[in-house]
Amino acid sequence: MKVLGIESSCDETGVAVFDTETGGMVQRLYSQIERHQEYGGVVPELASRDHVAKAASMTKDILSELGGIGEVDAVAYTRGPGLIGALMVGASIARGIAWALDKPVLGVHHMEGHLLAPMLSDEKPQYPFVALLVSGGHTMLVDVNSPGQYRILGETLDDAVGEAFDKTAKLLGLPYPGGPQLAALADSVESSGFTFPRPMTNRPGLEFSFSGLKTAALNIIQQNQPLTDLVRAEISHAFQRAVVDTLRIKCGRALEHTGYSRLVVAGGVGANIQLRKVLQHMAEQKNARVYFPAIEYCTDNGAMIAYAGALRLIAGHRDDEIYDVLPRWSLQSLPAI
């Protein structure tokens, strides 16, 4: 089965075709970063318009490369969560193609796509495992018993990790998207004279909170004006260390809580170099193993939607004739595969 996957939940347009028989993947990805830079963040209306401009032509190109639209056996798209206008673009294109070809179609949960992205790597984790989903809009720990059987162990009470990185980067005067800029600046120095709290680590539980780190950063920045390049780098270093330490502590607790020996890290922040190093070391100390998706599958992409959709389509899952998108959609509400 060849499954066309379309991702359009926010500011990346992703299109991919996954072949369930060969495991082959062909994909295209377009980022809207330049479009939103002057506004310092994603503008939903502009995001939707860009998806309209790019998604259909990208789909046409990738299908032409494969030999034509007739090569598609099924279609998957991101149903949610995400920006409603952006979701509608991908859903409309996917449903139109499926109806025209009389092929099955299925809306996929965006976070399930991220969660299963490590399965696209050569070394795939076995079930069950703990998953840390860290992105611009989500931060959560999930007990993954099997595909489709998810139990949220803890999630953020306010800002997501990626959101905290971006907001702090903006306070430091770094260009959008600030998260990767802050991480690069943090890695440019080996130590820092500043200290940030490790939120909610001095109490039991697996919930997160990152809004306080942003406030702490604001106070430090205001106290050290004008910022020199070194001070800006040291603040970034201390901030990143606090976030990474917090994630390390919570992931360790989750492994102990479940008794599992496998940790999967997925989502855009999963590309962070320091996070990968620290979680790798933590896992080794606990005789556990940590799995990361390839860097190309960390950010939003069509490949993860095509793959997650393929698993459910093979299991017989289908969309109803009347459909909708779900800007808010609980991961735990998904049926088992």
matplotlib code that plots the C-alpha trace (Angstrom):
import matplotlib.pyplot as plt

x = [0.0, 1.3, 0.0, 0.0, 0.5, -0.2, 0.9, -0.4, -1.0, 1.0, 3.9, 5.4, 3.8, 4.8, 3.9, 5.2, 4.3, 5.1, 5.2, 4.2, 5.6, 9.1, 9.3, 10.3, 9.6, 9.5, 8.9, 8.9, 8.9, 8.4, 9.0, 7.2, 9.9, 10.7, 7.0, 6.5, 9.9, 8.9, 6.0, 8.1, 5.8, 3.3, 0.3, -2.5, -4.1, -0.7, 0.0, -3.2, -2.6, 0.9, -0.5, -3.0, -0.2, 2.2, 0.4, -1.4, 1.7, 3.9, 1.5, 1.4, 5.2, 5.7, 3.0, 4.4, 7.8, 6.2, 4.4, 1.1, -1.8, -2.9, 0.0, -1.7, -3.7, -4.8, -4.5, -3.7, -3.7, -3.3, -6.7, -5.4, -4.4, -3.2, -4.4, -7.9, -7.4, -4.1, -5.7, -8.6, -6.2, -4.5, -7.8, -9.5, -6.7, -6.5, -10.2, -10.5, -7.8, -9.3, -12.9, -11.7, -9.8, -12.4, -9.6, -9.7, -8.8, -7.9, -7.3, -4.2, -3.4, -0.4, 1.2, 0.8, 2.7, 5.6, 5.4, 5.8, 8.4, 11.3, 9.8, 11.1, 14.7, 16.8, 16.9, 13.2, 12.2, 10.1, 6.9, 6.2, 8.1, 7.9, 7.7, 8.7, 6.9, 8.6, 7.7, 6.6, 3.1, 3.3, 5.3, 4.2, 5.3, 3.3, 3.1, 3.0, 1.9, 1.4, 0.4, -2.8, -2.7, -1.5, -1.7, -0.5, 1.7, 2.3, 2.1, 2.9, 0.6, 1.5, 4.2, 5.5, 9.3, 9.6, 7.4, 9.6, 12.7, 11.1, 9.8, 13.1, 15.0, 12.7, 13.5, 17.2, 16.6, 17.2, 15.5, 12.5, 12.4, 14.4, 14.6, 17.4, 19.1, 19.1, 20.4, 23.3, 24.2, 24.0, 26.4, 28.9, 30.0, 31.0, 29.6, 27.5, 27.4, 23.6, 21.3, 17.7, 15.3, 14.3, 10.5, 8.4, 11.3, 11.3, 7.9, 6.6, 4.8, 5.4, 3.8, 5.9, 5.8, 8.0, 6.4, 8.4, 11.7, 10.6, 9.9, 13.3, 15.0, 13.2, 14.4, 18.0, 17.9, 16.5, 19.2, 22.1, 21.4, 22.9, 23.5, 26.9, 27.4, 28.9, 26.1, 23.5, 25.3, 25.6, 22.0, 21.1, 23.5, 21.9, 18.4, 19.0, 20.6, 17.7, 15.2, 17.3, 17.9, 14.1, 13.4, 16.0, 14.6, 11.1, 12.1, 14.0, 11.0, 8.7, 11.0, 11.0, 7.2, 6.5, 9.4, 10.2, 13.7, 13.0, 12.6, 11.5, 12.0, 10.1, 9.1, 11.0, 12.9, 14.1, 16.7, 18.4, 22.0, 22.3, 19.0, 20.1, 23.4, 21.9, 19.1, 21.5, 23.7, 20.7, 19.4, 22.8, 22.9, 19.5, 20.4, 17.8, 17.9, 16.8, 15.6, 15.5, 14.0, 16.3, 16.7, 14.6, 11.7, 11.9, 10.1, 6.6, 6.7, 4.5, 6.5, 5.3, 1.7, 2.0, 3.5, 1.0, -1.8, -0.6, -0.7, -4.3, -5.4, -4.0, -5.9, -9.1, -9.6, -11.3, -12.9, -16.6, -18.1, -18.7, -15.5, -14.1, -10.7, -9.9, -7.7, -7.9, -7.7, -6.7, -4.1, -5.7, -9.0, -7.5, -8.7, -6.2, -4.7]
y = [0.0, 3.5, 6.1, 9.8, 11.9, 15.6, 17.7, 21.3, 21.9, 25.0, 26.6, 23.7, 22.1, 18.5, 15.9, 12.3, 8.9, 5.8, 2.4, -0.2, -3.1, -1.7, 0.8, 3.4, 7.1, 10.0, 13.4, 17.2, 19.8, 23.6, 25.9, 29.2, 30.7, 33.6, 34.5, 34.9, 36.4, 40.0, 39.3, 37.4, 34.5, 32.5, 34.5, 31.9, 33.6, 33.8, 30.2, 29.1, 31.1, 29.7, 26.1, 26.9, 28.2, 25.3, 22.1, 21.3, 21.9, 19.9, 17.0, 17.2, 17.2, 14.2, 12.1, 12.9, 11.6, 8.4, 7.9, 9.7, 10.1, 6.5, 5.2, 6.3, 3.6, 5.7, 9.2, 10.5, 14.0, 15.9, 16.3, 18.0, 19.4, 22.7, 25.9, 25.4, 27.2, 25.4, 22.1, 22.7, 23.2, 19.8, 18.1, 19.5, 18.5, 15.0, 14.4, 15.7, 13.4, 10.4, 11.1, 11.6, 8.2, 6.4, 5.6, 5.3, 8.5, 9.1, 12.1, 11.5, 12.9, 15.2, 14.1, 10.4, 11.2, 12.6, 9.8, 7.2, 9.1, 7.1, 4.0, 5.5, 5.0, 1.9, 1.1, 1.0, 0.9, -2.0, -1.6, -0.6, 2.6, 6.1, 8.9, 12.5, 14.7, 18.1, 20.7, 24.4, 23.6, 20.4, 19.0, 15.6, 12.3, 9.3, 5.7, 3.9, 0.3, -0.3, 1.7, 3.6, 2.7, 5.9, 7.1, 10.6, 10.6, 14.3, 17.4, 21.1, 23.3, 26.4, 27.0, 24.1, 23.7, 25.1, 28.0, 28.8, 28.7, 31.0, 33.5, 33.7, 34.1, 37.0, 38.7, 38.3, 40.0, 36.9, 36.6, 34.3, 31.3, 31.9, 28.4, 27.1, 30.5, 30.4, 26.8, 27.7, 30.7, 28.5, 26.0, 28.7, 28.9, 26.1, 27.7, 30.5, 32.7, 32.7, 30.2, 29.3, 27.2, 23.6, 24.0, 21.4, 19.0, 19.5, 17.8, 14.4, 14.1, 14.2, 17.6, 20.4, 24.2, 26.5, 30.0, 30.7, 30.2, 32.9, 35.3, 34.5, 35.2, 38.5, 39.6, 38.6, 40.4, 43.5, 43.4, 43.1, 45.8, 46.6, 43.0, 42.1, 39.1, 37.1, 37.9, 37.0, 33.7, 32.9, 33.6, 31.2, 28.6, 28.7, 28.7, 25.7, 23.8, 24.4, 23.2, 20.1, 19.2, 19.5, 17.2, 14.7, 14.5, 14.0, 11.4, 9.5, 9.5, 8.3, 5.4, 4.5, 4.9, 2.6, 0.2, 0.5, 0.5, 2.4, 6.2, 7.8, 11.5, 13.2, 16.6, 19.7, 20.2, 16.6, 17.9, 19.9, 18.7, 19.1, 17.4, 14.4, 14.2, 14.5, 12.0, 9.5, 9.7, 9.5, 6.4, 4.7, 5.3, 3.6, 0.7, 2.0, 3.1, 6.3, 6.6, 9.8, 10.2, 11.4, 15.2, 15.5, 13.8, 16.0, 19.0, 18.7, 16.6, 14.6, 11.4, 10.9, 11.5, 9.0, 6.4, 6.9, 6.9, 3.7, 1.8, 2.8, 2.3, -1.2, -1.8, -0.8, 2.7, 5.2, 8.7, 9.1, 10.7, 13.9, 15.1, 17.9, 19.0, 19.1, 22.1, 20.5, 16.7, 14.5, 11.9, 9.5, 9.6, 7.7, 4.1, 1.3, 0.0]
z = [0.0, -0.9, 1.5, 0.7, 3.8, 4.1, 7.1, 7.4, 11.2, 11.6, 9.6, 7.7, 4.6, 4.4, 1.7, 1.6, 0.2, 2.3, 0.8, 3.4, 1.4, 0.8, 3.7, 1.1, 1.7, -0.7, 0.9, 0.4, 3.1, 2.8, 5.8, 6.2, 8.5, 6.3, 5.9, 9.6, 10.6, 10.4, 12.8, 15.4, 15.4, 13.3, 11.9, 11.4, 8.4, 6.6, 7.4, 5.9, 2.7, 2.3, 2.7, -0.1, -2.3, -1.7, -0.6, -3.9, -6.1, -3.8, -3.9, -7.7, -7.9, -5.6, -7.3, -10.7, -9.5, -8.5, -11.8, -11.3, -9.0, -9.7, -7.7, -4.5, -2.6, 0.4, 1.8, 5.3, 6.5, 9.8, 11.4, 14.5, 16.8, 15.1, 13.6, 12.2, 8.9, 8.2, 9.1, 6.7, 3.8, 4.2, 5.0, 1.9, -0.5, 1.0, 1.0, -2.6, -3.8, -2.0, -3.2, -6.8, -6.7, -4.6, -2.2, 1.7, 3.6, 7.3, 9.5, 11.7, 15.2, 14.8, 18.0, 17.2, 14.1, 16.1, 18.6, 15.9, 13.9, 15.5, 13.8, 10.5, 11.7, 11.2, 14.9, 16.0, 19.7, 20.8, 22.8, 25.5, 26.0, 27.6, 25.0, 25.7, 23.2, 23.1, 20.5, 20.1, 21.2, 23.3, 26.2, 27.6, 28.8, 27.5, 28.4, 25.0, 25.5, 21.8, 18.8, 19.7, 23.4, 25.0, 28.6, 29.4, 32.5, 32.7, 30.6, 30.8, 32.9, 30.8, 28.2, 26.1, 25.9, 22.4, 23.3, 26.3, 24.1, 21.5, 24.1, 25.9, 22.7, 21.8, 25.2, 24.3, 20.9, 18.8, 15.4, 14.9, 15.2, 18.4, 19.8, 17.6, 17.8, 21.6, 21.6, 19.3, 21.4, 24.6, 23.0, 22.2, 25.9, 28.3, 31.5, 32.9, 36.0, 35.9, 37.5, 36.7, 38.7, 37.7, 37.9, 39.6, 40.2, 44.0, 44.3, 43.1, 39.8, 36.1, 35.2, 33.7, 34.0, 32.0, 32.2, 35.3, 33.5, 31.0, 33.9, 35.5, 32.2, 31.9, 35.4, 34.6, 31.3, 32.8, 35.6, 33.1, 30.6, 28.2, 27.2, 25.9, 23.5, 26.4, 28.8, 26.2, 25.6, 29.3, 29.9, 27.0, 28.4, 31.9, 30.5, 28.2, 31.0, 33.3, 30.7, 29.8, 33.5, 34.1, 31.2, 32.4, 35.9, 34.7, 32.1, 34.7, 37.0, 34.2, 33.5, 37.2, 37.4, 34.5, 34.9, 31.3, 29.9, 26.7, 26.2, 22.9, 22.3, 19.5, 18.4, 17.2, 20.5, 20.1, 17.7, 20.6, 20.9, 24.6, 25.3, 23.3, 25.1, 28.6, 28.0, 26.5, 29.6, 31.9, 30.1, 30.3, 34.1, 34.4, 32.1, 29.7, 26.1, 24.4, 20.8, 18.7, 15.3, 12.5, 12.6, 9.4, 11.2, 14.4, 13.0, 11.4, 8.2, 5.9, 6.4, 10.0, 8.9, 6.0, 8.4, 11.2, 8.7, 7.1, 10.4, 11.0, 7.4, 7.4, 10.6, 8.8, 10.2, 7.9, 8.0, 7.9, 4.8, 6.8, 8.4, 10.5, 11.8, 15.4, 16.6, 20.1, 20.2, 23.1, 22.3, 24.8, 22.9, 20.0, 19.4, 19.7, 16.4]

ax = plt.figure().add_subplot(projection="3d")
ax.plot(x, y, z, "-o")
ax.set_aspect("equal")
plt.show()
